[in-house]
Structure formats: C-alpha cells, structure tokens
C-alpha cells in the first residue's frame, strides 16, 4: 500500500477515540444539560401561554364589568333624572296651584273693589241728586241777591 493510504489509516485510528469522546460528550450533554433545559423552556412556554390566556380572560372580564358598570351608571342617571323630573313637576304643579289661588284672590279683591266703587258712586250720585235742588236754590238765591253798597242795608230782589 502506499504510504499515503497508510497515513490516512493512522489518522482515522487516532480520530476514533476523539469521535467516541465527542459522541459520549454529546449524549451526556443531551441527557444532563439539554434535556432539562428543553423541559424548562417548554414549561416556561406553557406558563407564558397560560398567563396570556389568563390575561385575556381577565381583560374580557374587565370589559364585561366595565359594560355592566356603564349600564348601571346609565340606569342610575335615568333614575336621578326621573326623580328630578318628578320633583320639578311637583314644584310646577304647586306653583300653578299657588298662582291660580293668587289669581282667584286678586279677582275677588278686584270684584269687591269694583262693587265698592260702584256702591260709592251710586251713593255719591244719590247725594248729589238730593243736594242738587238745595244747591240750585242756594245758587239762585246768591245770584239773585243784589249787591249792597257800603253802609246801606242789603236788599233782596223779588
């Protein structure tokens, strides 16, 4: 054989223990280091996915709670507005009743004042009519009276 083949054969014989050591080291590392490391990484991925699912579930629950809160808030607002409207209507009804009562009192007072004025007018008219004759006679007497000169007794005209 040629020296070259012989050298290659020797090289392979020296490489066999190194290859066996590399293979042995590979299997040891795989079982002692990479196996537990892969297991831990798989567990971490499972926990991460579980946490993500839990976060999504919590977010969905929070959205539902917010929706319920908004609905309750709307109902509370509607209730408050309803109570305010009821109170406002009650106050407006009371105000209307008070105004109606005040108007009726004012109308009664105006009617009483009109009656009083009419009665006073009728009384004054009767008084004027009754004293008209006396006043006419008094006016006629004074008009018909002759003026007197100073120092002479007064005379009446006939």
Buried (B, 14 or more C-beta within 10 A) or exposed (E): EEEEEEEEEEEEEEEEEEEEEEEEEEEEEEEEEEEEEEEEEEEEEEEEEEEEEEEEEEEEEEEEEEEEEEEEEEEEEEEEEEEEEEEEEEEEEEEEEEEEEEEEEEEEEEEEEEEEEEEEEEEEEEEEEEEEEEEEEEEEEEEEEEEEEEEEEEEEEE
